[in-house]
Amino acid sequence: MSTTQTITADNITTLFPEVHTRLIGADLPPNHIDSTGTVTSDVNPDLAGYDEEQIRLMDEVCIVLDYDDKAIGTASKKDCHLMTNINKGLLHRAFSAFLFHPDTKRLLLQQRASEKITFPDMWTNTCCSHPLAHPSETGLGDLVSNVEGAKRAAVRKLDHELGIPNKDVPIEKFDYLTRIHYRAPSDGKWGEHEIDYILFIEADPELNINKNEVKDVRWVSIDELKQMFKDVDTQTGKDKDLKYTPWFKLICETMLYHWWEALEKGELAKCTGEEQIRRMREAPAAK
């Protein structure tokens, strides 16, 4: 996968004037929103007509990266997800968490809420979001501390989206597998261009779903997930009309079942700690 130009610490703010080099202060929570006021259609026409809470979250500050996953700046969630910026190479850090029941080894899926600005109503893995530009989540530039930051972000967002208490998903229980670099359009305006940290955890958590984030959830086995995809492909069966996020489909098509089977056998350690970044093909546009 190639980008239209090389993005570096030296040229990032020239190419993208909206990018900054600051972090959120350590005295503030990671999800502190640095905003002068409520975003309105008069101030930001890109966000006109969307859900008020989802508009607010578009001010969260993401970590801007070079091609090798080095943090070189910060930018709003909105700026990181505009296709006009993605098409010029703007790249940010993300995580994808996969939560499995410790006894059944079923995977918890979520359906994204209709209110979501990107990829609404689509089914995906348990939780997908971004480490934010905060000392606790950005890391120090080495893989170990970057992974720790991604895990902290996963704990935060599992609580925000699914109401999972921190005690049910302690940081030390997460396994880091690999990083994937992919690009995927959502529609003509929005999309993703991420280096995505893949995290597994086994837990039997309490759920208190945030309906502004998550429309539905489902626990599935490997065979049940494969049948869900087959229903769509054949346009038969009860799940023929479901839609899936492009990153989830990419992960399923390339790696997930192998990892999942290793988890079932108690052999996940053979799959963890990968140092290289997997460069994925561009995912098809969401439909």
C-alpha positions in Angstrom: 0.0 0.0 0.0 1.5 3.4 -1.0 0.7 6.9 0.0 0.6 9.9 -2.3 3.6 11.5 -0.6 6.1 10.8 2.2 4.9 12.4 5.5 7.6 13.3 8.0 8.0 15.3 11.2 9.7 18.0 9.1 6.8 18.5 6.6 3.7 17.4 8.5 2.6 20.9 9.6 3.3 22.3 6.1 1.3 19.7 4.4 -1.5 19.8 7.0 -1.8 23.1 8.7 -4.4 21.7 11.1 -1.9 19.3 12.6 -0.2 20.3 15.8 2.8 19.0 17.8 1.2 19.1 21.3 -0.1 16.5 23.6 -3.1 16.8 25.9 -1.6 17.8 29.3 -0.9 15.0 31.8 -3.2 16.8 34.3 -6.2 16.3 32.0 -7.9 13.0 31.1 -7.1 11.4 27.7 -10.6 12.2 26.3 -10.4 15.9 27.3 -11.7 17.9 24.3 -9.7 21.0 23.4 -12.5 23.1 21.9 -13.5 26.7 22.2 -17.2 25.8 22.1 -19.9 23.6 20.6 -19.3 22.7 17.0 -22.1 24.0 14.8 -22.8 23.9 11.1 -21.8 27.6 10.8 -18.4 26.8 12.3 -17.8 23.5 10.7 -19.9 22.6 7.7 -18.3 19.1 7.4 -20.3 18.1 10.5 -23.6 19.7 9.7 -26.6 17.4 10.4 -24.8 14.8 12.5 -25.6 13.7 16.0 -24.6 16.3 18.6 -22.6 13.9 20.8 -20.8 12.4 17.8 -19.9 15.9 16.6 -18.4 16.6 20.0 -16.3 13.5 19.9 -14.9 14.6 16.5 -12.8 17.2 18.5 -10.9 14.4 20.3 -7.1 14.6 19.6 -5.6 11.7 17.7 -1.9 10.7 17.2 -0.6 11.6 13.7 2.0 9.1 12.4 4.7 8.7 9.8 4.7 5.5 7.7 6.7 3.7 10.4 4.3 4.4 13.2 6.4 7.2 14.8 4.2 9.9 16.4 4.9 13.2 14.6 1.9 15.3 15.5 -1.6 15.5 16.7 -4.9 16.3 14.9 -8.6 16.2 15.6 -10.5 13.0 15.0 -12.4 15.0 12.3 -9.3 16.0 10.5 -7.9 12.5 10.6 -11.0 11.0 9.1 -11.7 13.4 6.2 -11.0 11.7 2.9 -9.5 15.0 1.6 -6.7 14.5 4.2 -6.5 10.7 3.9 -6.0 11.0 0.1 -3.0 13.2 0.8 -1.5 10.6 3.2 -2.6 11.7 6.7 -2.2 8.7 9.0 -3.1 8.1 12.6 -2.9 5.4 15.3 -5.8 3.1 16.2 -6.6 -0.1 18.1 -9.0 -3.0 17.5 -9.9 -5.0 20.6 -11.3 -8.5 20.4 -13.0 -9.8 23.5 -13.5 -13.5 23.9 -15.6 -15.3 26.6 -13.1 -17.3 28.7 -15.2 -20.5 28.7 -16.9 -20.6 25.3 -14.2 -18.7 23.4 -17.0 -16.9 21.6 -16.1 -13.4 20.3 -18.2 -10.4 21.3 -19.2 -8.4 18.2 -20.8 -5.0 18.2 -23.0 -3.2 15.7 -22.1 0.5 15.4 -24.8 2.9 16.2 -26.7 4.7 13.5 -25.5 8.0 15.0 -21.9 7.2 14.2 -20.4 9.6 11.6 -18.1 6.9 10.1 -19.3 3.4 9.2 -22.8 3.7 10.9 -24.9 0.5 11.5 -22.0 -1.8 10.6 -21.0 -4.9 12.5 -17.4 -5.1 13.7 -15.1 -6.5 16.4 -15.7 -5.7 20.1 -14.3 -2.2 20.1 -12.4 -0.1 17.6 -11.1 3.4 18.4 -7.9 5.5 18.9 -5.3 6.0 21.5 -5.4 9.8 22.1 -2.6 12.4 22.2 -2.1 12.1 25.9 1.1 11.0 27.8 -0.7 7.8 29.1 -1.8 6.7 25.6 0.8 8.0 23.1 3.8 6.0 24.3 7.4 7.0 24.1 8.1 5.9 20.6 9.2 2.3 21.3 6.8 -0.6 20.6 6.4 -1.7 24.2 5.2 1.7 25.5 3.1 2.3 22.4 1.3 -1.0 23.0 0.8 -0.1 26.6 -0.9 3.2 25.4 -3.1 1.3 23.1 -4.2 -1.1 25.9 -5.0 1.9 28.1 -7.1 3.4 25.3 -8.9 0.0 24.9 -9.9 -0.1 28.6 -11.2 3.5 28.3 -13.3 2.9 25.2 -14.7 -0.5 26.3 -16.1 1.4 29.2 -17.4 4.3 27.1 -19.0 2.2 24.3 -20.1 -1.0 26.1 -20.1 0.0 29.8 -17.5 -2.6 30.6 -16.0 -1.8 34.0 -12.2 -1.4 34.1 -12.0 -4.2 36.7 -13.3 -6.7 34.1 -10.6 -5.8 31.5 -7.4 -5.0 33.3 -4.5 -3.8 31.2 -2.3 -6.8 32.1 -4.9 -9.2 30.7 -4.7 -7.9 27.1 -2.5 -9.6 24.5 -0.9 -7.6 21.7 -0.7 -9.5 18.4 0.4 -7.1 15.6 -0.1 -3.8 13.8 -1.9 -3.5 10.5 -1.7 -0.5 8.2 -4.8 -0.1 6.0 -6.9 2.6 4.3 -10.7 2.4 3.8 -13.2 4.9 2.6 -16.6 5.1 4.5 -18.3 7.3 2.0 -17.3 10.2 -0.2 -16.4 12.4 2.8 -15.1 10.2 5.6 -12.8 7.2 5.9 -9.9 5.5 7.8 -6.2 5.5 7.3 -4.6 3.9 10.4 -1.9 1.8 11.9 -4.1 -0.4 14.0 -2.9 -2.2 17.1 -4.7 -5.6 17.4 -5.5 -6.6 21.0 -7.1 -9.8 22.4 -8.6 -10.3 25.8 -10.6 -13.0 27.5 -13.3 -11.8 29.8 -16.9 -12.3 31.0 -17.8 -8.7 31.5 -20.8 -6.8 32.7 -22.3 -4.8 29.7 -24.1 -1.5 30.0 -24.3 -0.5 26.3 -24.0 3.2 25.3 -26.7 3.4 22.6 -25.1 6.5 21.1 -22.1 4.3 20.2 -23.5 0.7 19.9 -26.7 -0.4 18.4 -26.5 -4.2 19.2 -24.1 -6.9 20.3 -23.7 -10.6 19.6 -21.5 -13.4 20.9 -20.4 -15.7 18.1 -18.3 -18.8 17.5 -15.9 -19.2 14.5 -18.5 -21.1 12.6 -21.3 -18.7 13.4 -19.2 -15.7 12.2 -18.3 -17.6 9.0 -22.0 -18.2 8.4 -22.8 -14.5 9.0 -20.4 -13.7 6.1 -21.8 -16.5 4.0 -25.3 -15.2 4.4 -24.2 -11.9 2.9 -22.2 -13.4 0.1 -25.1 -15.7 -1.0 -27.8 -13.2 -0.1 -29.6 -16.0 1.8 -30.2 -16.7 5.5 -31.1 -14.5 8.4 -28.0 -12.3 8.3 -28.0 -11.6 4.5 -28.5 -7.9 5.0 -25.8 -7.3 7.6 -22.9 -4.9 6.8 -19.4 -5.1 8.2 -16.6 -2.5 8.7 -13.8 -2.9 6.2 -11.0 -3.4 8.7 -12.9 -6.2 10.4 -13.5 -7.9 7.1 -9.7 -7.5 6.3 -8.7 -9.0 9.6 -11.2 -11.9 9.2 -10.0 -12.6 5.7 -6.3 -12.7 6.5 -5.6 -13.5 10.2 -8.5 -13.8 12.7 -9.4 -17.4 12.4 -5.8 -18.6 12.8 -5.4 -16.5 15.9 -8.8 -17.6 17.2 -8.0 -21.3 16.8 -4.7 -20.7 18.6 -6.7 -19.0 21.5 -9.0 -22.0 21.7 -6.0 -24.4 21.9 -4.3 -22.3 24.6 -1.5 -21.4 22.1 -2.1 -17.7 21.5 1.4 -16.9 22.8 2.7 -18.2 19.5 0.9 -15.4 17.7 1.7 -12.4 20.0 4.3 -9.6 20.0 4.8 -9.2 16.2 7.2 -6.3 15.6 6.7 -5.6 11.9 3.8 -3.7 10.6 1.5 -5.6 8.3 0.8 -3.5 5.2 -2.7 -4.5 4.1 -4.4 -3.9 0.8 -6.8 -1.0 0.7 -10.2 -2.2 1.9 -13.2 -1.7 -0.4 -15.5 1.2 0.2 -18.2 0.6 2.7 -21.6 0.0 1.3 
